[in-house]
Amino acid sequence: MADLILYQRDDCHLCDLALAVLAEARAPDFDAGWIDDVPELELRYGTRVPVLRDTCGGRELDWPFDVAAVQRFLAGRGSQAGPAST
């Protein structure tokens, strides 16, 4: 299991854009977290997807994010500073 999860939905244009940003930022391997049909995830992420979550530190990066924001987020991995937003 990777330390990063990208929470997303099926057929989500913003999720596709987020994947492109993560590729451009050269993000390390991450897992896909599909929120469709998972009530707990729908409740938490339903209006926020895509969301990049660091499972080690519990930090989250909400969309919209760009390459620079992803790189800052990744540089702060392991931090317990709480949710990250841009």
N, C-alpha and C positions, 0 to 999 in steps of 0.2 A: 504494500500500500504506500502510495506517495504521501509526502507531507503537505501537499497542496491539493485542493479540490476546487474545480470550477463548477459551481452550481448553475444549472441551465435547464432549459425546456426544449422539447422537440419543436422543430420548425420555428426557431427564434432567430430573427434577423440580427438582433443585438448580440445574441450569443455567438453567432458566426463572426461578427465584428470583433468580439472579445477574443475569440480564438486567433484571429489574425494579429491582433495587438500582442497577445502572449507569444506568438511565434516570432514576431519582429523584435520583441524584448528578449528573446532567447530564454524564456522561462524554463526552468527545469521540468522534468516529467511531473505531470499532475493527473489526478483522477477526475473523471466526469461524474458529477453528481446530478442525476436527473430528478427533478422535483415533481414531475407530472405523476399523479396518482399516489403520492406519498403525503398523507395529510399533514404530518408534522413539518415536512419540508415546505409544503405549499403555504402553510401558515407563516413560517419564518421568512421564506424567500420569495413568495408569490409575486410581489410587486417590485422586488429588488433585483431579480436576475438580469444579467449574469452577475455573480458574486464570486470572487476568488477568496478562498479561505485557507489560512495557514493552520493546519490541524495541531501543530506543536504549540504555537503561541496563542491560538484562538483569535487572531486578528483577521479582519475581513476587509476586502477592498471592493467597494460597490461600484457598479457601472454608473456614469461613464468614467473610464480610465484610459490613459494613453500610455505609450511606451515609457515615458519618464516616470509616471506614477507607478507603473508595475515595477520598474527598476528600483525605485525608492522603497516600495513595499517589500521586495525581495531582499534588499539590503538590510532591512530591519527585522528579518526573520529571527525567531528565537526570543524576540522582545515580548514582554508581558504587558505592554503599554495600552492594550485595549484596541477597539476597532479603529481601522484607518479609513478615512474617506477623503475623496478629492472632489 
